[in-house]
């Protein structure tokens, strides 16, 4: 395992502290739309998502996925992962968020002896399903059109989609570390599906004129689609459920729970969509 090359992309749109372990590759996202910012960070050794085979211009809607695409298409790593500048995996449960606790190469090497796919601990919604929570805080039509696209292009995935959206918990944030062949299978399915959703939404009157925050819809839909793909992959023996490892994650800036609870209640009681992160 020590001979296997591992790269974990750290998606970031601004200068921020990065893990010191060399398996982490900071990627400046949206570089095609902010070349000056990308050049500044490139001088500090960061990668940028507008080089090689890339989808950098899609970053406003695809979010951190442009970093994952960049590393997936332009490296030969045996294991590839994605985290966020302020959200990282850790091997230590109940550990206070700190860069000293970020998952290390040594820890990852040990975990990969028994795992092919690493995902964050599930996020639990208690009174909501993945569908109802998305519909309440964003726009149900995005998921409805996603289902229609699946039905049209890959109907074998419909049972997994229907099962995933009914769950009250799921793997979120697009955080993942996977063996390359599994990541190939996942992303080769995901990106064409999102492209189809883009076409379907291009002239959609119900969701046109979205705010920049709500416009990040492809990144959000993909969070749910990761759960769809995992369900499908397990059902079809593409991945062994026993070799999927859930790891805790840390938010390096913490969560503003007062603001988050208030926004949830506004969405639940008054149908007010979310306007920002927490």
C-alpha positions in Angstrom: 0.0 0.0 0.0 2.9 2.4 0.7 3.7 2.2 -3.0 0.3 3.4 -4.1 0.0 7.0 -5.1 -2.7 8.9 -3.2 -3.9 12.5 -4.0 -6.7 14.3 -2.0 -7.8 17.5 -3.7 -8.6 20.3 -1.3 -11.1 22.6 -3.0 -10.6 26.2 -2.1 -11.7 29.6 -3.7 -9.5 31.7 -1.5 -6.2 31.6 0.4 -6.5 29.3 3.5 -4.4 27.1 5.6 -3.8 23.7 4.1 -2.8 20.3 5.6 0.9 19.8 5.6 0.8 16.2 4.6 1.9 15.8 0.9 -1.1 13.7 -0.1 -3.1 16.9 0.0 -3.2 19.0 -3.2 -4.8 22.4 -2.8 -6.8 23.3 -5.9 -7.9 26.8 -6.6 -11.5 26.4 -8.0 -13.1 28.7 -10.5 -9.7 29.7 -11.8 -11.0 30.3 -15.3 -13.3 33.0 -13.8 -10.6 34.4 -11.5 -7.2 34.0 -13.2 -5.5 36.6 -11.0 -6.5 34.8 -7.8 -5.5 31.5 -9.3 -2.1 32.9 -10.4 -1.5 34.3 -6.9 -2.1 30.9 -5.3 -0.2 29.0 -8.0 2.9 31.0 -6.8 2.3 29.4 -3.4 2.3 25.9 -5.0 -1.4 25.4 -5.4 -2.9 23.7 -8.4 -5.7 25.4 -10.4 -8.8 23.8 -11.9 -8.4 25.4 -15.3 -5.5 23.4 -16.6 -5.5 20.3 -18.8 -8.8 18.5 -19.1 -11.0 20.7 -16.9 -14.5 22.2 -16.3 -13.4 25.3 -14.3 -16.0 27.6 -15.8 -18.7 25.4 -14.3 -17.5 26.1 -10.8 -20.3 28.5 -9.8 -22.8 25.6 -10.2 -20.5 22.6 -9.7 -18.7 23.9 -6.7 -15.9 21.6 -5.4 -16.5 19.1 -8.2 -14.3 21.2 -10.5 -11.4 20.3 -8.3 -12.2 16.7 -8.3 -12.6 16.7 -12.1 -9.2 18.3 -12.5 -7.4 15.7 -10.3 -9.3 12.8 -11.7 -8.6 13.7 -15.4 -5.0 14.9 -15.0 -3.3 12.6 -12.5 -2.4 8.9 -12.4 -3.0 8.4 -8.7 -4.2 5.0 -7.5 -6.5 6.6 -4.9 -8.1 10.0 -5.3 -10.1 12.0 -2.9 -11.9 15.3 -2.3 -12.2 17.5 0.8 -12.9 21.2 1.3 -10.6 23.9 2.6 -12.6 24.1 5.8 -13.9 20.5 6.0 -11.6 17.6 6.4 -11.6 13.9 7.3 -10.1 12.8 10.5 -9.3 9.3 12.0 -10.1 10.5 15.5 -13.7 10.6 16.7 -14.7 13.4 19.0 -11.5 15.2 18.3 -11.7 19.0 18.4 -11.2 20.4 14.9 -7.6 21.2 14.2 -5.1 20.7 11.4 -3.1 18.4 13.6 -6.1 16.0 13.5 -6.5 16.0 9.7 -6.3 12.5 8.2 -2.7 11.7 7.5 -1.1 9.6 4.8 0.0 7.0 7.4 -3.5 6.8 8.8 -5.1 6.6 5.3 -2.6 3.8 4.3 -3.7 1.7 7.3 -7.4 2.3 6.6 -7.1 1.4 2.9 -5.9 -2.1 3.9 -9.6 -2.8 4.6 -11.4 -0.2 2.5 -11.8 0.7 -1.1 -14.1 3.7 -0.6 -14.1 6.3 2.2 -17.0 8.6 2.9 -17.9 11.0 5.7 -20.1 9.9 8.5 -23.7 10.1 7.5 -25.6 13.4 8.1 -28.9 12.7 9.8 -32.0 14.8 9.1 -34.3 13.2 11.7 -37.7 14.5 10.5 -36.8 15.0 6.9 -35.8 12.8 4.0 -33.1 13.7 1.6 -35.8 14.7 -0.8 -38.0 16.7 1.5 -35.0 18.5 3.0 -33.7 19.5 -0.4 -37.2 20.5 -1.5 -37.7 22.6 1.6 -34.4 24.4 1.5 -33.7 24.5 -2.3 -36.0 23.4 -5.2 -37.6 20.0 -5.6 -37.7 20.5 -9.3 -33.9 19.9 -9.5 -34.3 16.4 -8.0 -37.4 15.7 -10.1 -35.5 16.6 -13.3 -32.6 14.5 -12.1 -34.9 11.5 -11.7 -36.2 12.1 -15.2 -32.7 12.3 -16.6 -31.8 9.0 -14.9 -35.0 7.4 -16.2 -34.0 8.5 -19.7 -30.3 7.7 -19.7 -29.6 5.0 -17.1 -32.9 3.5 -15.9 -31.1 0.8 -14.0 -30.3 3.4 -11.4 -33.9 4.4 -10.7 -34.4 1.9 -7.8 -31.3 3.3 -6.1 -32.4 6.9 -6.7 -35.8 6.3 -5.3 -34.3 4.5 -2.3 -31.7 7.2 -1.6 -34.1 10.2 -1.6 -36.4 8.5 0.9 -33.5 8.1 3.4 -33.3 10.3 6.4 -29.6 10.4 6.3 -26.9 10.4 3.7 -23.2 11.0 2.8 -22.9 14.7 2.1 -20.4 17.4 1.1 -19.1 15.4 -1.9 -16.3 14.2 0.3 -14.8 11.0 -0.9 -11.6 8.9 -1.1 -11.8 6.0 -3.6 -9.7 3.5 -5.5 -9.3 4.9 -9.0 -11.4 2.3 -10.8 -14.3 3.0 -8.4 -13.9 6.7 -8.9 -13.8 6.2 -12.6 -17.0 4.3 -12.5 -18.7 6.9 -10.3 -17.6 10.1 -12.1 -18.1 8.6 -15.6 -21.7 8.3 -14.6 -22.0 11.5 -12.6 -20.7 14.1 -14.9 -22.8 13.1 -18.0 -25.8 13.0 -15.7 -25.2 16.5 -14.5 -24.6 17.7 -18.0 -28.0 16.4 -18.9 -29.5 18.2 -15.9 -27.9 21.4 -17.1 -29.6 21.0 -20.5 -32.9 20.3 -18.9 -32.6 23.4 -16.7 -31.2 25.8 -19.3 -34.6 27.3 -20.1 -36.5 26.2 -17.0 -38.8 29.1 -16.0 -39.4 27.6 -12.5 -35.8 27.9 -11.4 -34.4 30.7 -13.6 -32.8 33.8 -12.0 -31.5 31.9 -9.0 -29.2 33.6 -6.5 -25.5 32.7 -6.6 -26.1 30.6 -3.5 -29.0 28.7 -4.9 -27.2 28.4 -8.2 -24.8 25.9 -6.7 -27.4 23.3 -7.5 -25.2 20.8 -9.4 -22.8 20.5 -6.5 -25.8 20.0 -4.2 -27.6 17.5 -6.4 -24.3 15.5 -6.7 -24.2 15.1 -2.9 -27.4 13.1 -3.2 -26.2 11.3 -6.3 -23.2 10.0 -4.4 -25.7 8.1 -2.2 -27.5 6.9 -5.3 -24.3 5.6 -6.9 -23.1 3.8 -3.7 -26.5 2.1 -3.4 -26.3 1.0 -7.0 -22.7 -0.1 -6.7 -23.4 -2.2 -3.7 -26.5 -3.8 -5.2 -24.5 -4.7 -8.3 -21.4 -5.9 -6.6 -19.3 -3.1 -8.0 -18.1 -2.3 -4.5 -18.3 -4.5 -1.4 -20.3 -2.8 1.4 -17.9 -4.2 3.9 -15.1 -2.2 2.2 -16.8 1.1 2.5 -15.5 3.0 5.5 -17.2 6.0 7.2 -14.9 8.5 8.8 -15.6 11.5 11.0 -15.1 14.9 9.5 -14.2 18.3 11.0 -15.5 21.7 10.1 -12.4 23.9 10.7 -14.6 27.0 11.2 -17.4 25.4 13.2 -21.1 25.7 12.5 -23.3 28.7 13.4 -26.1 26.7 14.9 -28.3 29.7 15.8 -28.3 30.8 12.2 -28.8 27.3 10.9 -31.7 26.5 13.1 -33.3 29.9 12.4 -32.9 29.3 8.6 -34.3 25.7 9.0 -37.4 27.0 10.8 -38.0 29.8 8.2 -37.8 27.1 5.5 -40.0 24.7 7.4 -42.7 27.1 8.5 -42.6 29.9 5.9 -41.2 28.2 2.9 -38.2 30.5 2.7 -35.3 29.0 0.9 -31.8 29.0 2.3 -29.8 32.1 1.4 -26.3 31.1 2.6 -24.0 28.7 4.3 -23.7 28.3 8.1 
